[in-house]
Amino acid sequence: MPNVTTRSRSVIPSTGTVPAGSPEKSAPRLLLLSLKESRPAVQAAFQLRFLAGVGLAASTVSFSGTQLLGTVGLGTLAWFCAIFYTYLYNGCTDSREDRLNGSLRPIAVGALPERTALFIARCSFGVALLAGALVGQGMLLLVSALLLLGHAYSAPGLALKNRTSAAMAVVLVSGILTYCAGPVALGATGRPADLIVLSVAMSLWMALVGAVAKDLSDIAGDAAVGRRTWAVTLGERRTRALIAAGALAVGCGFAAAAALWAPDLAPAAVVVLVGGAGVAVVTLGQRPGASRAVRRRPYRMFMVTQHLAHVSLLGQTAF
């Protein structure tokens, strides 16, 4: 593993003086703030990936409707809690650079104390393992692997997030694990060719596009805390070119693979092809010195594209 530049830090609770028993400290509000901190759009994307795997396998299982719903429900809960832990813990360890980058997430603005967020994250860690165990041994193994990856991504001393290459590897593996989790939860192989093409293509979409584009808006803060992302080390111009190339490569590759081996995935592949072209245009068309919101557009287009691709696929499996 490459030498990772990290920063010495401790998780410090918010210094805000909120009176005990006030609405700001109520459990429902703290949970909602924690959900916001854990990036709801990312949570939705992982749930769609998990359900895509379920959809590809569901037609080959002999469960009753109640058994199927129960298994899928527990599997969904386990995967949600694992991703919730990953991103809430990440928010705690990212608080310094988030403030430097002007992030409006709850921990960065002081609305959610870091100590509280850590407690909620650890509870989610436990629930993920419990729900995974209730589904079965295979699901427990996958959930455990995802939790370890999520922890290593942010943990001081490892902090795989500090280098783009390491972050890409984590994102790639977590994506493939997510697509495999649905069939594993159901104990079915489903449609192997479709599952392989979908999981590889969309995990590469995450690694080559999302994992790089997310750093464009955070260059100043990341550099200040010693992170060595491509946006910091290569500069914004070269990083944009790499994002555009990755988006076009994945879009074209997915379309070709679907045509050759998985024709049922053609609608989703077309969405990614069009989205990849859109990401390339938006990324290359931005001028230096643009606002943070503008620099965030390639990542937002990446996210919308993957949401639409999965909705398209789930629409097919539903009918």
C-alpha positions in Angstrom: 0.0 0.0 0.0 1.4 3.4 -0.9 2.6 5.7 1.9 -0.5 7.7 2.8 -0.2 11.3 3.9 -2.4 11.8 7.0 -3.0 14.5 9.5 -2.9 14.2 13.2 -6.3 14.9 14.6 -8.8 13.9 17.2 -12.5 13.9 17.1 -13.7 16.8 19.1 -17.3 17.5 20.1 -19.0 20.6 18.9 -18.4 23.5 21.2 -21.8 24.9 20.6 -23.8 25.6 23.8 -27.2 24.2 23.2 -29.4 23.9 26.3 -30.2 20.3 27.3 -33.6 19.2 26.2 -33.8 21.8 23.4 -35.2 20.7 20.0 -31.6 21.0 18.6 -30.6 18.1 20.8 -33.6 15.9 20.3 -32.9 12.3 19.0 -34.9 12.6 15.8 -33.2 15.8 14.9 -29.7 14.4 15.5 -30.6 11.3 13.4 -31.8 13.5 10.6 -28.6 15.6 10.8 -26.6 12.4 10.7 -28.5 11.2 7.6 -27.7 14.5 6.0 -24.1 14.2 6.9 -24.0 10.7 5.4 -24.9 12.1 1.9 -28.4 11.0 1.1 -27.7 11.0 -2.6 -24.9 8.5 -2.0 -27.1 6.4 0.2 -29.7 6.3 -2.5 -27.1 5.2 -5.1 -25.9 2.3 -2.9 -29.4 1.2 -2.3 -30.2 1.2 -6.0 -27.0 -0.8 -6.7 -28.0 -3.4 -4.1 -31.6 -3.6 -5.4 -30.2 -3.9 -9.0 -28.4 -7.1 -7.8 -31.6 -8.3 -6.2 -33.6 -7.6 -9.3 -31.2 -9.7 -11.5 -31.4 -12.6 -9.1 -35.0 -12.5 -7.9 -36.5 -14.3 -10.9 -34.4 -17.4 -10.1 -35.4 -17.9 -6.4 -38.2 -20.0 -5.0 -39.0 -17.8 -2.0 -42.5 -17.0 -1.1 -43.4 -13.3 -1.4 -43.1 -12.8 2.4 -39.8 -14.6 2.6 -38.4 -12.6 -0.3 -39.5 -9.3 1.2 -38.1 -10.2 4.6 -34.7 -11.2 3.2 -34.5 -8.2 0.9 -35.6 -5.9 3.8 -32.9 -7.2 6.1 -30.3 -7.1 3.4 -31.2 -3.5 2.5 -31.0 -2.6 6.2 -27.6 -4.2 6.6 -26.2 -2.5 3.5 -27.8 0.9 4.4 -26.3 0.8 7.9 -22.8 -0.2 6.6 -22.8 2.8 4.1 -24.3 5.1 6.7 -21.4 4.2 9.1 -18.9 4.7 6.3 -20.0 8.2 5.4 -20.9 9.4 8.8 -17.5 8.4 10.1 -16.0 10.0 7.1 -17.8 13.3 7.9 -16.2 13.2 11.4 -12.7 12.7 10.0 -13.3 15.3 7.3 -14.5 18.1 9.5 -11.4 20.3 9.2 -11.1 20.3 5.4 -14.9 20.5 5.1 -14.8 23.8 7.1 -11.9 25.1 5.0 -13.8 24.2 1.8 -16.9 26.0 2.9 -19.0 22.8 3.2 -22.6 23.2 4.6 -22.8 19.7 6.0 -24.0 19.5 9.6 -20.7 18.6 11.3 -18.8 21.3 9.4 -21.3 24.1 10.4 -21.5 22.9 14.0 -25.1 21.6 13.9 -24.1 18.0 14.7 -21.4 17.4 17.4 -18.7 15.1 16.2 -18.9 13.0 19.4 -22.6 12.4 18.8 -22.0 11.5 15.2 -19.4 9.0 16.2 -21.8 7.4 18.6 -24.5 7.1 16.0 -22.0 5.7 13.5 -20.8 3.0 15.8 -24.4 2.0 16.6 -25.0 1.8 12.8 -21.9 -0.4 12.5 -23.4 -2.9 15.0 -26.8 -2.9 13.4 -25.2 -3.6 10.0 -23.4 -6.7 11.4 -26.6 -7.9 13.2 -28.8 -7.5 10.1 -26.2 -9.2 7.9 -25.9 -12.1 10.3 -29.7 -12.6 10.2 -29.7 -12.8 6.4 -26.9 -15.4 6.3 -23.2 -16.1 6.5 -22.5 -14.9 3.0 -24.2 -11.6 3.7 -22.4 -11.1 7.0 -19.1 -11.7 5.2 -19.9 -9.0 2.6 -21.1 -6.5 5.1 -18.0 -7.0 7.2 -15.8 -6.4 4.2 -17.7 -3.3 3.3 -17.4 -2.0 6.9 -13.6 -2.6 6.9 -13.2 -0.8 3.6 -15.3 2.1 4.9 -13.3 2.4 8.0 -9.9 2.1 6.2 -11.1 4.9 3.8 -11.2 7.5 6.6 -9.4 6.1 9.7 -6.3 8.2 10.8 -3.2 6.2 10.1 -4.7 4.6 7.0 -6.9 7.3 5.5 -7.1 5.8 2.0 -9.2 8.9 1.0 -6.0 10.9 1.0 -4.8 9.6 -2.3 -7.0 9.3 -5.4 -5.6 6.0 -6.5 -6.4 4.4 -3.1 -9.8 6.0 -3.0 -10.5 4.7 -6.5 -9.6 1.2 -5.4 -11.9 1.4 -2.3 -14.8 2.7 -4.5 -14.3 0.0 -7.1 -14.3 -2.9 -4.6 -17.3 -1.4 -2.6 -19.3 -1.1 -5.8 -18.7 -4.7 -6.9 -19.5 -5.9 -3.3 -22.7 -4.0 -3.5 -23.9 -5.6 -6.7 -23.0 -9.0 -5.5 -24.7 -8.5 -2.1 -28.2 -8.8 -3.7 -27.7 -12.3 -5.2 -25.8 -13.4 -2.1 -28.6 -12.3 0.2 -31.1 -14.4 -1.9 -28.7 -17.3 -2.3 -29.0 -17.2 -6.1 -26.7 -16.6 -9.1 -29.3 -14.7 -11.1 -28.2 -13.7 -14.5 -24.4 -14.0 -14.3 -23.5 -12.2 -17.6 -25.7 -9.3 -16.7 -24.4 -9.1 -13.2 -20.8 -9.1 -14.3 -21.3 -6.5 -17.0 -23.4 -4.2 -14.7 -21.1 -4.5 -11.7 -17.9 -3.9 -13.6 -19.2 -1.1 -15.7 -20.9 0.8 -12.9 -18.1 0.2 -10.4 -15.7 1.7 -13.0 -18.1 4.6 -13.4 -17.8 5.2 -9.6 -14.0 4.8 -9.6 -12.9 6.6 -12.7 -15.5 9.4 -12.6 -17.1 9.9 -9.2 -14.0 9.2 -7.1 -12.1 11.8 -9.0 -14.8 14.4 -9.7 -15.7 14.7 -6.1 -12.4 16.4 -5.3 -12.7 19.2 -7.9 -14.6 21.4 -5.5 -12.3 20.8 -2.5 -8.8 21.5 -3.7 -7.9 24.3 -1.3 -9.0 22.5 1.9 -7.6 19.2 0.8 -4.2 20.7 0.0 -4.2 22.6 3.4 -4.6 19.3 5.4 -2.0 17.4 3.3 -4.3 15.3 1.1 -2.7 14.1 -2.2 -5.6 13.9 -4.5 -5.2 14.2 -8.2 -6.8 17.6 -8.1 -4.1 18.7 -5.7 -1.1 17.0 -7.3 -1.9 17.1 -11.0 -3.8 20.4 -11.0 -7.4 21.1 -12.0 -6.9 21.2 -15.7 -5.3 17.7 -16.0 -7.8 16.3 -13.5 -10.7 17.5 -15.6 -9.2 15.9 -18.7 -8.9 12.6 -16.8 -12.5 12.8 -15.6 -13.8 13.5 -19.1 -11.7 10.6 -20.5 -12.9 8.2 -17.8 -16.6 9.2 -18.3 -16.4 8.6 -22.1 -14.5 5.4 -21.7 -17.0 3.9 -19.3 -19.9 5.1 -21.3 -18.6 3.6 -24.5 -17.3 0.4 -22.8 -20.6 -0.2 -21.1 -22.6 0.2 -24.3 -20.2 -2.2 -26.2 -20.3 -4.8 -23.4 -24.1 -4.6 -23.2 -24.4 -5.1 -27.0 -22.1 -8.1 -26.9 -23.0 -10.0 -23.7 -25.9 -8.4 -21.9 -28.5 -6.9 -24.3 -31.0 -6.5 -21.4 -28.8 -3.8 -20.0 -28.9 -1.7 -23.2 -31.3 1.0 -21.7 -29.0 1.5 -18.7 -25.9 1.5 -20.9 -27.5 4.2 -23.1 -28.1 6.3 -20.0 -24.5 6.0 -19.0 -23.3 6.7 -22.5 -25.3 9.9 -22.7 -24.4 10.8 -19.1 -20.7 10.2 -19.8 -20.8 12.6 -22.7 -22.6 15.1 -20.5 -20.0 14.8 -17.8 -17.2 15.3 -20.3 -18.8 18.4 -21.8 -19.5 20.0 -18.3 -16.1 19.1 -17.0 -14.1 20.4 -19.9 -16.2 23.5 -20.3 -15.6 25.0 -16.9 -13.2 27.9 -16.5 -10.5 28.2 -13.8 -11.6 30.0 -10.7 -15.3 29.0 -10.9 -17.3 28.9 -7.8 -17.5 25.8 -5.6 -21.0 25.1 -6.8 -20.0 25.2 -10.4 -17.0 23.0 -9.8 -19.4 20.5 -8.2 -21.4 20.1 -11.4 -19.4 17.2 -12.9 -19.9 15.2 -9.7 -23.6 16.0 -9.6 -24.0 14.9 -13.2 -22.1 11.7 -12.4 -24.6 11.0 -9.5 -27.7 11.8 -11.6 -26.5 9.5 -14.4 -26.0 6.5 -12.1 -29.4 7.1 -10.4 -31.2 7.2 -13.8 -29.3 4.1 -15.0 -30.4 2.1 -12.0 -33.9 3.3 -12.1 -34.1 2.3 -15.8 -32.8 -1.2 -14.9 -35.1 -1.6 -12.0 -38.0 -0.5 -14.1 -37.2 -3.4 -16.5 -36.9 -6.0 -13.8 -40.2 -4.8 -12.2 -42.1 -5.5 -15.4 
